[in-house]
Amino acid sequence: MLVLVLAVGGMPRAAAQEVQVPLDPDSTVYTIDADLEQQLGLFPGVDGFQEAQLFRLSERTYELVILYRQQGETLRTRRTLSTSEVADLRQQVAQQFKATGATVGVEQPGRNELLTWTTILGLAEGGLLIGAVAPEDPSSALAGIPLLTGAAGFFGPLLATRDRPVTEASGTLTGFGGLQGYAHAVQLVGLLGGDDADGQATAGLAVVTGAAEATAGYVLGARRGWGPGMAEMIAFNGVFGNLVGLGTGITLVGDDNLDEEAGRTRAVAGTSLLGSLAGMYVGHRLGRTEGYTRGDARLYGLSGLLATQLAVSALVVADADDARAVAGTLTGSGLAGLGVGAALVQGRDFSTYGANLITLGNYAGSLLGAGLATVANGGGDAITVAQALGAVAGFGITYNIFSDAAQRSASATPRTDLRLRLTPTLHTTASRAGHHGLSGRIRPGFTLRASF
């Protein structure tokens, strides 16, 4: 039985980022505590059982972590599992639930965020529906459609998720998926129709793509076992990808590179769509390899916005008006800012609390800069520059306050520890004269300890 395998002693920790995943096929159980274990009896060979959790290390490798009490100490054992072993474990958990009739509370940390987003998206869907069906109808009755769809966007998911788990990733990706669906509709219409597509077609397509991608975001967040940091990295990079693709298209095409305006529209829509898809992929890869927390993801995105704000202030001072130059500058600065953000969170795990305060520090610094420039009777350009510089200063001050606390502990990262101790040792032997006394010689000795 798999239970006998799971009770085996500790295994070396894999050098990979751990993402907690459910222990059952229905994704409702993420932790089996001592009370639940008494009902299920999954680990009879583990004395002093405290809790069990499952983590994904890679696409095909998992790790089961079991805490137990022994001689007054809490110990931890780890067991690396393959995909097939995890499937067997989940099936066994489901069978024990069915056989014992045990119940467990549903974990819904992302339900509040989910319902907030579905309500907002419901309002948006109603407005788009009017634009698709009757954009020029002034009837007051139609104005009630967004109100009805907004209400449905709250009560429908509220009832549907009443007894179902809702992860933080599901809440985040539902909102992001809906917004990306609307952007993708505009991009697809521009790519296929150029300047000939009308507003009704765009609104109608947006209703479909928004709802479809919001649903896809919810499902992916629930089934993939992603944490909130991973979800926000996908969302932020997807949004930035849209903007980078748009800026790249404008930079390459400009106002005169293509003979027809429809051709320029198709080109820019195409690069924007590709940028969106590439951004989501990059966010997924970064989230997997670097293990971003939600706080890390927010600082990463804030750094990109801050760099763009600095570029805007420079363009204002330079009085730039060439579309290609402006788009290229903003695109390059945004990418550079994201690179800086990735470096700032490297080796750190910022909390959401710390990241939010750093964000507030950024905005407070911006207000301070603008306020000082205004008091000094500076012109519009001076205020813009002072505002950007103040934002950088506010970001830097608050970042330094929280960066030490966010430093990732050595125990949280894979490491190799090598210790060598040299000690003198007294070796005793019987005397050569045959007396009962002992004679001794001091010899060097050493102890070598290595952990990986």
Secondary structure, 3 states (H helix, E strand, C coil): CHHHHHCCCCCCCCCCCCEEECCCCCCCCCEEEHHHHHHHCCCCCCCCEEEEEEEECCCCEEEEEEEEEECCEEEEEEEEEEHHHHHHHHHHHHHHHHHHCCCCCCCCCCHHHHHHHHHHHHHHHHHHHHHHHCCCCCCCCHHHHHHHHHHHHHHHHHHHCCCCCCCHHHHHHHHHHHHHHHHHHHHHHHHHHCCCCCHHHHHHHHHHHHHHHHHHHHHHHHHCCCCHHHHHHHHHHHHHHHHHHHHHHHHHHCCCCCCCHHHHHHHHHHHHHHHHHHHHHHHHHHHHHHCCCHHHHHHHHHHHHHHHHHHHHHHHHHCCCCHHHHHHHHHHHHHHHHHHHHHHCCCECCCHHHHHHHHHHHHHHHHHHHHHHHHCCCCHHHHHHHHHHHHHHHHHHHHHHHHCCCECCHHHCCCCEEEEEEEEEEEEEECCCCCCCEEEEEEEEEEEEEEC
